[in-house]
Amino acid sequence: MFQKILIANRGEIAVRIIRACRNMGIRSVAIYSKEDEGSLHVQLADQRICIGEGPAKSSYLNMNSIITAALNIGADAIHPGFGFLSENSAFVRKCQENGIAFIGPEADVIDKMGNKSQARRTMMEAGIPVVPGSREPVYDVEAGKKEAEKIGYPVMIKASSGGGGKGMRVARSHEEFEEQFNLAQMESANAFGDDTMYLERFVENPRHVEIQIMADSQGHVVSLGDRDCSVQRNHQKLIEESPSPAIDSKTREEMNHYAVLAAKTVGYTNAGTIEFIVSPEGQFYFMEMNTRIQVEHGVTEMVTGADLIIEQIRVAMGEPLSFAQEDMVLRGHAIECRINAEIPEMNFMPSPGVVEHMHLPAGNGVRVDTGLYTGYKIPSEYDSMIAKVIVHGPTREAAIRKMMSALDEMLIMGVKTNLDFQYQIMRHPVFREGKADTGFIEKLMKVRTGRSDHSEP
């Protein structure tokens, strides 16, 4: 049994992990940058320790500072949350070298699956359908151009260590490849400290559907159903729902089978997500595996009744899964809206500042994960997501209505947010009919009137 867990993250996910620790009787340790001294996760944790200046590279990405903090404070384990060091195998090895449990998969598995280009090769060898693309990592523009010619334009340029939509660019022709490659590579180096890239054929107007899995060290792997994450802006998800309205029962069964096969192929343990893209014709392809808990894990928790953070901690302690595959019956429909401090009309430009007043929605089947409070200063150094509104209803239509009610009730004053934009999406006929693909937001922005009331876009 872990006695003390250090949380190597910030914001709402750190708060979420602290609450799980409390429910298990485990003491929590918050790390924080100087910029985050007044954050909610710092106030809620049993212990707290400052590990550096505001920029992530000086704090939440500083492996040595985090390990030193864990040792000094006597932590048994580190939970990385998502982003930052959550998929960094070097950090996992540092934890192991210092006798600290890492709440996530083994370093070798992260190398296989967390590195997107290597994951593609592994899945190809396992017989899992993969988007056509480069088999080996791409390090420079000239090598990338040669691969792009083989694959055929348009191509998607992706960071091998990527996630969260960072380090991703589409090149639609030979002429624009160099610029897009350099931009994606620069983003990757800045966000992940790794400039290794790979290329895929760009599938036009796909749906993004992922499968949540959980695996223990006894060899049990369970699929917890699918999530549709097609509503995205700049390759970052805005809305997630479970189950996906884009696939039929046969496709769902096949995708769940391949997800479990993928996890077993690499000897995976802990929480992970197998991400697929689904073409307009219904063909699905493995895209990548996220070797960590996902931002949208709450959607799965709502339809399955499982607590994925508690399950992660139990698995890391060597315990078997508390459920079997036959226990995983998806009940009803869940939707999550990510609330960001940003201005949709200005290309989703971040809008940091002080929260002058706020009111969060509540009620049966309504959940809000956030690190906000009145008086909190949203920093400019980190991601703009400030809250997640998650609802559950007996049907998709009921869940949409509940989400509209929750968004209408929610109030955040002092900073600009995408609350109204999310409300408009809920009302849009394309979304309500379950037909929104990954290009939906881009098309929507082209026809928006710019009005900021609750009117149809």
HUHUBEL-V128375 format. One record per backbone hydrogen bond with DSSP energy under -0.5 kcal/mol. CO is the residue of the C=O (numbers start at 0). NH is the residue of the N-H. If there is no record, write none. Layout:
CO & NH
CO & NH
This chain:
2 & 26
3 & 75
3 & 76
4 & 28
5 & 7
5 & 78
6 & 8
6 & 30
9 & 12
9 & 13
10 & 14
11 & 15
12 & 16
13 & 17
14 & 18
15 & 19
16 & 20
17 & 21
18 & 22
19 & 23
20 & 23
20 & 24
20 & 25
21 & 24
26 & 4
27 & 45
27 & 46
28 & 6
29 & 48
31 & 50
31 & 51
32 & 35
33 & 36
35 & 38
38 & 42
39 & 43
40 & 44
46 & 29
48 & 31
51 & 33
54 & 57
54 & 58
55 & 58
55 & 60
58 & 61
60 & 62
61 & 65
62 & 66
63 & 67
64 & 68
65 & 69
66 & 70
67 & 71
68 & 72
69 & 73
69 & 74
70 & 73
75 & 100
76 & 5
77 & 79
77 & 102
78 & 7
80 & 292
82 & 85
84 & 87
86 & 88
87 & 91
88 & 92
89 & 93
90 & 94
91 & 95
92 & 96
93 & 97
94 & 99
95 & 98
100 & 77
100 & 102
101 & 103
105 & 109
106 & 110
107 & 111
108 & 112
108 & 113
109 & 113
109 & 114
112 & 288
113 & 115
114 & 118
115 & 119
116 & 120
117 & 121
118 & 122
119 & 123
120 & 124
121 & 125
122 & 126
122 & 127
123 & 126
128 & 285
131 & 200
137 & 196
139 & 143
140 & 144
141 & 145
142 & 146
143 & 147
144 & 148
145 & 149
146 & 150
147 & 151
153 & 201
154 & 156
154 & 170
155 & 157
155 & 199
156 & 168
157 & 197
158 & 161
159 & 115
162 & 165
164 & 167
165 & 162
166 & 158
168 & 156
169 & 171
170 & 153
170 & 154
172 & 176
173 & 176
173 & 177
175 & 179
176 & 180
177 & 181
178 & 182
179 & 183
180 & 184
181 & 185
182 & 186
183 & 187
184 & 188
185 & 189
186 & 190
187 & 191
187 & 192
187 & 193
188 & 192
195 & 159
195 & 160
196 & 137
197 & 157
198 & 133
199 & 155
200 & 202
201 & 203
202 & 205
205 & 437
206 & 208
206 & 277
207 & 228
208 & 275
209 & 226
210 & 273
211 & 223
212 & 271
213 & 221
214 & 269
215 & 218
219 & 215
221 & 213
224 & 211
226 & 209
226 & 228
227 & 240
229 & 231
230 & 237
230 & 238
232 & 235
235 & 232
237 & 337
238 & 230
239 & 335
240 & 227
241 & 333
243 & 246
247 & 251
248 & 252
249 & 253
250 & 254
251 & 255
252 & 256
253 & 257
254 & 258
255 & 259
256 & 260
257 & 261
258 & 262
259 & 263
260 & 264
261 & 265
262 & 267
263 & 266
269 & 214
271 & 212
272 & 274
272 & 289
273 & 210
274 & 286
274 & 287
275 & 208
276 & 278
276 & 284
277 & 206
278 & 281
282 & 278
284 & 276
285 & 130
287 & 274
288 & 290
289 & 272
289 & 291
293 & 296
294 & 297
295 & 298
295 & 299
296 & 300
297 & 301
298 & 302
299 & 303
300 & 304
302 & 330
305 & 307
306 & 310
307 & 311
308 & 312
309 & 313
310 & 314
311 & 315
312 & 316
313 & 318
314 & 317
323 & 326
324 & 327
326 & 328
327 & 329
329 & 331
332 & 392
333 & 241
334 & 390
335 & 239
336 & 338
336 & 388
337 & 339
338 & 385
338 & 386
339 & 341
339 & 417
340 & 350
341 & 343
342 & 345
342 & 347
342 & 348
343 & 346
345 & 348
348 & 342
352 & 377
353 & 355
354 & 374
356 & 412
358 & 410
362 & 365
364 & 391
366 & 389
367 & 369
368 & 387
370 & 39
372 & 375
375 & 354
375 & 377
376 & 378
377 & 352
383 & 340
385 & 370
386 & 338
387 & 368
387 & 389
388 & 336
389 & 366
390 & 334
392 & 332
394 & 398
395 & 399
396 & 400
397 & 401
398 & 402
399 & 403
400 & 404
401 & 405
402 & 406
403 & 407
404 & 408
405 & 409
410 & 358
412 & 355
412 & 356
417 & 421
418 & 422
419 & 423
420 & 424
421 & 425
422 & 426
423 & 427
424 & 427
427 & 431
428 & 432
429 & 434
430 & 433
436 & 439
438 & 442
439 & 443
440 & 444
441 & 445
442 & 446
443 & 446
443 & 447
452 & 454
